[in-house]
Amino acid sequence: MMATELLMVAPMMPHVMEALDRDFQVHRLWEAEDCQALLSEVGGRVKGIATNGHAGASAELMSALPNLEVISCFGVGYDGIDVEHAKTQGVIVTNTPDVLTEDVADIAFVLMLGVCRRIPQCDRYVREGKWLNGPYPLTDRLGGHTAGILGLGRIGKAIARRAEVCGMSVAYHGRREQTDQPYTFYADLAEMAAAVDYLVVACPGGAETDNLVNRRVLEALGEKGTLINIARGSVVEESALVELLLDGKLRGAGLDVFADEPKVPEALFALDNVVLLPHVGSASKETRKAMGDLVVDNLVAHFAGKPVLTPVT
Ligand code: NAP
């Protein structure tokens, strides 16, 4: 029997590539000298896509694959995939939720702690031999402050648990109140920003949340406030964020994601109240292995005639 044919849009971890090569005939789009020629040649036979949140899958790509049944995305954020178009075509989309939740929440928490306790600066202080000349200046504590979480989903709730453990109060904003949650709900994002010390962005990217954290929200967060973003750079009006930080109108920022990765506004490099990470929220070996396994398992389940494990609903 002929193996089911897949299109892999971008390279994946070796164990994912090996597993997919074992069970499927995989066409590697990024290796093609002429992508259009490859799609014209194999597009009619391709039944599945393996992709990631950045490479995604556009409506145009789906249109070149008339027999497409399923898209398996590495990552929980699927803003790069035209899910609405997939739905109209009856194409199932899967992602990799849950397995990365705790790691991403760890990074959000580390960013909060890193900014307020100046962890990277303390490390540099020791390495540069400055400790020999005297102690590091006092910093602020995290406990006793308030975290306002934008997007109290899987990751947002895991961040809330960490914040509570260290003695913070928690509030949240989303499109609806979650009455089963013990935290203070704000229907208005700017109102929450005005009330909290840390605004933690944990909602999805995409058109609906584009620049949701705009200048008005950042100004409401103000000089007493720190922005933490582990979600997507697109959710924050980055130019306003940089300007307010440079003008001392925000207390600080901890950022794992940016508008135009891997490019980071260089103006931030000189600031001591900012901690910058290269989008490593889910980047532990264990979690990335589990995410890769889920990409494979979703495709295997679908083509074995079973329900996929983690559909995007
Ligand atoms: P989730 O469980 O779906 O939670 C998303 C939350 O955002 C929900 O509580 C939802 O609440 C809220 N939300 C959705 N649209 C909103 C809107 N327009 N305005 C306000 N709130 C909105 O997703 P998750 O697993 O926690 O992941 C969250 C995001 O984290 C992902 O989409 C991804 O972009 C990002 N992420 C980043 C990394 C990293 O490496 N830095 C890794 C994994 C994920 P309502 O429905 O009540 O609005």
Residues whose N, C-alpha, C, O or C-beta is under 5 A from the ligand:
A	BS01	NAP	V76 G77 P97 V104 G151 L152 G153 R154 I155 G156 H173 G174 R175 R176 A202 C203 P204 G205 E208 T209 I230 A231 R232 D256 H279 V280 G281 S282
